[in-house]
């Protein structure tokens, strides 16, 4: 009898422990959000929200006229991310399709871990690659004197987003029930037709989720873009312009800013805008993914 | 199925974090002397610290960069023992120090001729201070306007936490804003990388960075411009010791270190080494200039 009680107690203690672990994650997220919000809001005592979001001039330390406009940075961030996604998505989907449908299982066993290792390469190393390899190559290709521009950043981010896109797309392609492709092949469809008309549409929501998660990775990446985009504050007019993304700006300025000043709060406000952007992207990815899992059940 | 994958990733991340943080925690337990700030000074101070540590292995010193503003902020916040800075402490910073009870003592460590550099393919050899200002304000956008090739000027500079950034803004830009087209690099070395690779580039770095240590001459691929005070004055090179010492080179400056109040015995010993003949020899070897008599006297007074 007492043994039974002891066991029950142990059971509930373990349950509580894991419950607390689960709750902890939520609290950490909430804590970060509250901190971000409380540090960002004071910025708007001195800056008008509209000027902040639509101004193109960021001059927080100017001795002439102090301005806090982040539109150029938002556009730069979106520009670099779009380049990354446009490059990474077709390649990522291609690799995923190859791994799930074409490759011999032995090849897959080798290639898949390699793609996953790619995710573990430190961003500084990727950035270095951009400085010594892609930068000079792009400069030569486009006849510019330097390769520190949005395109360079986008290419590197594409490399960094690839593992996420490949991995999740491949999982969702593999998760398509084999009866689907068997049926298609039995009806006389070729493997290409089976892949493009049956498997990819069936796995579409997983693929879209992969795409969104890859994009979320690209928006938030800091070190790589900081190293290769040149960080000029001017409004970008093209892919070959030097740009400064929101993440780079925070990384550059947070180290030196005097605490508890408008400039300091404004950097947190940029962080908040960034948080809202990535949160939106991840949320959409999550909704799509859960829809897809529901349907599979 | 997704979790399987991420569990591996998370495990690696944890291992990574442990590897990064353990040495930091150990280091903090050992009461290391912290030196932080100017990126212009970081290489020099690192070498000084290394030489000092080979003689005094019992007093470990950690040297970090981040820019002059970062170093001074760290001194105000009490997170560093010595702040390196390549500009004077601003009145705003002095006010913050006053509020927090920080009483800075400043020592001149070396003299620097701020060097304006271009790629060796650039035919120009000299500029006036006004021209440097116009280039960095973005008023002059093409090399042709200065007698060079028809190429848009590609500006390289430092970030606003840099003492060098502030120094040039004050002296050449007359406190106006830098052009928003300046590519802001993380330190002197990165600017040099940029200028070496970019024919249309212009950049500014401490003189200690332009010399090739092996030959004592400016680095290959780089051209150090002569700078004149105005149209009428003669132009001088930052590598000309005499011109820097006498102030004929218009953008020469002292590089400083500051402590909070009278430094303790350990810090004093290190400062004495740096400011003494041994340290000053290293300063010269690294391409900067030793401090003159005036600074030597001031330093001695501040050490008491």
Interface residues (C-beta under 8 A of the other chain):
Chain A: X57 X58 X59 X60 X61 X62 X63 X64 X116 X119 X120 X131 X135 X136 X139 X145 X146 X148 X167 X168 X171 X175 X226 X227 X230 X231 X232 X233 X234 X242 X244 X252 X253 X255 X256 X258 X259
Chain B: X1 X2 X5 X8 X9 X12 X66 X67 X69 X70 X73 X77 X92 X96 X151 X154 X155 X159 X160 X161 X169 X175 X176 X177 X179 X180 X181 X182 X183 X184 X185 X186 X193 X194 X197 X198 X199 X200 X201
